[in-house]
Amino acid sequence: MRPHPKTLAEAVGWTIEGRGALAVLVDEFLDAFYESDADTRAAMLRDEPLRLGRERDDAFVGAVAEHLARRWGLLVPDWAARDDREVIEPWFMGMMGTGLSPLLLVESPIAFRRRRIFTEREPLRRARMPENLSQS
């Protein structure tokens, strides 16, 4: 069994190195994030990931960091708060895409919506995600 990325920057770095797809590596990072304590979680988001050079992916990475920080009451890393990680054209994520656009416009968390990324209410849901944040 191969190791999983311990930081968001590491997940992106491994993507660049060709060690896996961004979506898979971010999911593996999320599993580690959800199983960590608050101090460790903050450190897992601290370092700015390298740019992938793909507008959607770079915006998504910024949204992931900001959303996790907001959701878990952490400081949003400076790099994730900048406006240079967004898409020019609105992006409706998911298999249904623009077919669900009215719902996604309403449900998208602010970290995604401000980048013009529209997704479900809890886009980073994983089996290991605590149901009650007060228990995490």
N, C-alpha and C positions, 0 to 999 in steps of 0.2 A: 504494500500500500504506500503510495507516494505521500509526501508531506503536503499540508495545505497552507496557503498563504496566511501569514499572521497579521498583516497590515493591508490596507487598501492599496498603498503604494507598491507593496510586494505583488499583489494580485495583478496590477497593471504591468509591472515590470516583467512578470512571468508571461503575460500575454505577449508583450513585445519580443521576448525571447523565444516565443513559439512553444511554450510549455503547456498551452491550453487555450481554449476560447475564453474571451472576456466574461461572458455570461456564466460559464462554469466556475471560473476562478473567483468571481465576485460571490457566487453562491457559497463556495467553500469558505471564503473570507467571512461571509455573514454567519455561517455556522459557528466559527471561532468567536466572532464578535458577540453573538448572543449567549455564549457560554462563559463570557469573561465578566470581571467585576468592572465597576465604573472607572477606576483609574486606568485599568488596562484598556478599556474601550476608548478612552480619550487618546491614549498613545497610539492606538491602532489607526486613528484618523489623522494624526498630527502631521506627518510628512506628506508633502505634495507629490502625488504620482506624476510620472513622466507623461507627456502628451502622446496619445496614440496617433494623432494626425488625422483622425476621423471625427468630424464635428459632433455627430450623435454620440459616439462613444465618450469623447472628452466631456461633453455636457452631462451625460449620464453619470460619469464618475463624480463630477462635482455635486450633482443632485443626491447621489447615494451618501456622500460624506455629510452634506448639510442635513439631509433628512434624518440620518442616524443620530447626529448630534442633537437636533431639535427633539426627536422622539425620546431620547434617553437623557435629556436635560444636561447635555454637555455643551461646552463652548464650541461654536461652529468654527472650524479652522479658518484662518485668514484666507488661505488659498481657495477654499471652497466657497467663501462668501463673495469673491470677486465676480464681476459680471462678464468675464471673458470665457466662461464655460457655459455657453448656451447655443441653441440652434437658431438659425435664421428663419427657416420655415417650420411651422408647427409640426410636431412629431406625435402622432397618436400611436402609442405602443400597444403591443398585443396582437393576437391573431385577427381580431375583429377590426382593428385599426379605426378608420374614420366612421365605420358603421355604428360605433358606440360613442362617437365624438361628443354628443350632448352630455352623456353620463360621465365620460372621462373629464370633460371640462369642469364639471362640478366636483368630482371626487378627488382629483389630483392634489396631492399634498403640495404645499407652497414651494418647497425646495425644487420640485419638478415643474410646477406650473410657471414659476418665474423664469424658467429657462425655455419655456414653450414646449415642454415635454408633458404629454397628457397620458395618464395611466390610472390604474385602479387606486382605491383609497389606501391600500397597504401594499405597495409594489415590491417591498422587500420581505414579504412573508416567507418563512421557512418553517419546517417542522420543529426546529429547535428554538424558534422565536418564543420568548415568554409570552403567555397570554395576558398576564397581568404585570404591567411594568413595575408595580410596587414590589413585586417578588423578585425582580431581577437585581 
